[in-house]
Amino acid sequence: MAKKGSAKNTKNKALHSKLMERKKNKLRDEKIAHKEKLRAIIKKSQENTNL
């Protein structure tokens, strides 16, 4: 006999994958922001040395 009620593992899997996507997006955004900060610092130092 089949069990009654909702499927056993679907809610938890959906929540987990949603959280993992958020984590990936956050890490990617932080990585991009870090690169931009470094570029700005390098550009500023190059401008100072060119003067």
N, C-alpha and C positions, 0 to 999 in steps of 0.2 A: 504494500500500500504506500502511496505517495504521502509525503508530509503535507500538512496544511500550513498556510501562512506564507510569508514572504520568503524569497530565496535567501539562502543562508549567508552568503558572503558578498553580495553585490553592493550593499550600502557602504560597508567598510572599504572595499576596493575602490569605489568611486571617490570616497573622501580621501583616501590615501593618495590616489593619483592626482587629485586636485591639489593637495598639499605639496606633493613633490614638484608639480608644475610651478607652483608659487615659489618654491625654494630655488628651482633652476632659473626662473626669471629674475629673482632677486640677486642671485650670484652673478648672472650675466650683466645686469644693470650696474652692480657694484664694480665689476671688472671694467666696463666701459667708462664709468665715471673716473676710476683710478687712472686709466690711460689718458683721459682728457686732462686730468690734473697734471700728470707728468708732462704731457705735451705743452701745457701752458707754462710750466716751470722752465722747461728747456727753451721754449721760445723767448721767455723773459730774459733768461741768462744769455742767450745769443744776442739779443738786442743790446744788453748791457756791454757785452764784449765788443760789439761793432762800433760803439760810441767812442 
